[in-house]
């Protein structure tokens, strides 16, 4: 199977609650920042040092619903998507660019909660509980509807 040459995988914590943008046709996009950190021991002083990188994240389609319902500032996630750079004009009309990790409807793009996250509502369907437990992750569907059964509270995130 051919692998995408534009693939990025990050594990980090949300810097803010996801911001949800809903379009006229009902499609949603969730945007947030993700902090990834690195710790190391300084050779000379022996003290532990750390560095944090901030990444812009854009989640499209049904996975945006997942972000809206279950992710909050501080949530730890493992995310796979692709890098995209887009241009926009700021409030003063100056052209700027932003690079973000984009999660689309591709089955190769995933969001995996790593810290338990919020529990799914009790009324969620359990129709797909078995495959969700095997995969232990939320994979945005390639097309079609969104199955809330994959978010059952019994999933061992």
C-alpha positions as CSV (number, residue, x, y, z in Angstrom):
1,X,0.0,0.0,0.0
2,X,1.4,3.4,-0.9
3,X,2.1,5.8,2.0
4,X,1.4,9.5,1.9
5,X,4.6,11.5,1.7
6,X,2.9,14.3,3.6
7,X,2.2,12.7,7.0
8,X,2.9,14.1,10.5
9,X,2.3,12.5,13.9
10,X,2.3,14.4,17.1
11,X,1.6,13.7,20.8
12,X,0.9,16.7,22.9
13,X,-1.6,18.7,25.0
14,X,-4.3,21.1,23.7
15,X,-3.4,24.7,24.5
16,X,-7.0,25.9,24.3
17,X,-10.5,24.4,24.0
18,X,-11.2,23.6,20.3
19,X,-12.9,26.5,18.4
20,X,-15.6,25.1,16.2
21,X,-16.5,26.8,12.9
22,X,-19.8,25.7,11.3
23,X,-20.4,26.4,7.6
24,X,-23.8,26.9,5.9
25,X,-23.9,23.4,4.6
26,X,-23.4,22.0,8.2
27,X,-19.8,21.0,7.8
28,X,-17.6,21.8,10.8
29,X,-13.9,22.5,11.3
30,X,-12.3,22.4,14.8
31,X,-9.1,24.5,15.3
32,X,-6.8,24.5,18.3
33,X,-3.1,24.7,19.3
34,X,-1.2,21.6,20.4
35,X,1.9,21.9,22.6
36,X,4.7,19.3,22.3
37,X,7.5,19.2,24.8
38,X,11.0,17.9,25.0
39,X,13.0,17.5,28.2
40,X,16.7,16.9,28.5
41,X,19.5,17.1,31.0
42,X,22.1,19.9,30.4
43,X,25.5,18.4,30.1
44,X,27.3,21.2,32.0
45,X,24.9,22.1,34.8
46,X,23.2,18.7,35.1
47,X,19.8,20.5,35.5
48,X,16.8,19.3,33.5
49,X,15.7,21.7,30.7
50,X,12.7,21.7,28.6
51,X,11.4,23.2,25.3
52,X,7.8,23.5,24.1
53,X,6.8,23.8,20.4
54,X,3.3,25.0,19.5
55,X,1.4,23.6,16.5
56,X,-1.7,24.8,14.8
57,X,-4.3,22.1,14.3
58,X,-7.3,22.0,11.9
59,X,-9.7,19.1,12.1
60,X,-12.3,18.8,9.3
61,X,-15.5,16.8,8.9
62,X,-17.0,14.4,11.5
63,X,-13.8,14.3,13.5
64,X,-14.5,18.0,14.4
65,X,-17.6,16.8,16.2
66,X,-15.4,14.5,18.2
67,X,-13.1,17.4,19.1
68,X,-16.1,19.6,20.1
69,X,-17.6,17.0,22.4
70,X,-14.5,15.3,24.0
71,X,-11.4,17.5,23.8
72,X,-10.6,20.4,26.2
73,X,-7.6,22.5,27.0
74,X,-5.0,20.3,28.5
75,X,-6.3,17.1,26.8
76,X,-3.4,14.9,25.7
77,X,-3.9,13.5,22.2
78,X,-1.9,11.5,19.5
79,X,-2.8,13.1,16.2
80,X,-1.9,12.1,12.6
81,X,-2.6,14.3,9.7
82,X,-0.8,16.3,7.0
83,X,1.0,19.6,6.9
84,X,-0.6,22.4,4.9
85,X,0.4,26.0,4.6
86,X,-2.3,28.6,3.7
87,X,-2.2,32.3,3.2
88,X,-4.6,34.8,4.6
89,X,-4.9,38.6,5.2
90,X,-4.8,39.8,8.8
91,X,-7.0,42.6,10.2
92,X,-4.6,45.2,8.7
93,X,-4.8,43.6,5.3
94,X,-1.3,42.2,5.5
95,X,-0.8,38.9,3.8
96,X,0.4,36.2,6.2
97,X,0.8,32.5,6.1
98,X,0.2,29.7,8.6
99,X,1.3,26.1,8.6
100,X,-1.0,23.7,10.3
101,X,-1.6,20.0,10.8
102,X,-4.8,19.2,9.0
103,X,-6.9,16.1,9.8
104,X,-9.3,15.3,7.0
105,X,-11.8,12.5,6.3
106,X,-8.9,10.3,5.2
107,X,-8.8,7.0,7.0
108,X,-5.0,7.6,7.5
109,X,-5.8,10.6,9.7
110,X,-6.5,9.9,13.3
111,X,-7.1,11.5,16.7
112,X,-6.3,9.3,19.7
113,X,-7.1,10.6,23.2
114,X,-4.2,9.6,25.5
115,X,-5.4,10.8,28.9
116,X,-8.9,9.5,29.2
117,X,-10.5,12.7,28.0
118,X,-14.1,13.3,28.8
119,X,-16.4,10.4,29.0
120,X,-18.9,9.8,26.2
121,X,-22.6,10.3,27.2
122,X,-24.4,7.3,28.4
123,X,-26.9,7.4,25.6
124,X,-24.3,6.9,22.9
125,X,-24.8,3.9,20.7
126,X,-22.6,0.9,21.2
127,X,-23.0,-0.5,17.7
128,X,-19.3,-0.3,16.9
129,X,-17.8,-0.8,20.4
130,X,-15.8,-3.9,19.4
131,X,-13.9,-2.3,16.6
132,X,-13.3,0.8,18.6
133,X,-11.8,-1.1,21.4
134,X,-9.6,-3.1,19.0
135,X,-8.4,0.1,17.4
136,X,-8.3,2.1,20.7
137,X,-8.7,5.3,18.6
138,X,-11.0,7.6,16.7
139,X,-10.5,7.4,13.0
140,X,-12.5,9.9,11.0
141,X,-14.7,8.0,8.5
142,X,-13.5,8.2,4.9
143,X,-17.0,9.3,3.8
144,X,-20.6,9.3,4.9
145,X,-22.1,9.7,8.3
146,X,-20.6,9.8,11.7
147,X,-21.0,6.8,14.0
148,X,-21.2,8.0,17.6
149,X,-20.9,4.4,18.7
150,X,-17.1,4.6,18.5
151,X,-17.1,7.1,21.3
152,X,-18.7,4.8,23.9
153,X,-17.7,5.4,27.5
154,X,-16.3,1.8,27.9
155,X,-13.5,2.4,25.5
156,X,-10.2,2.1,27.4
157,X,-8.6,5.4,26.3
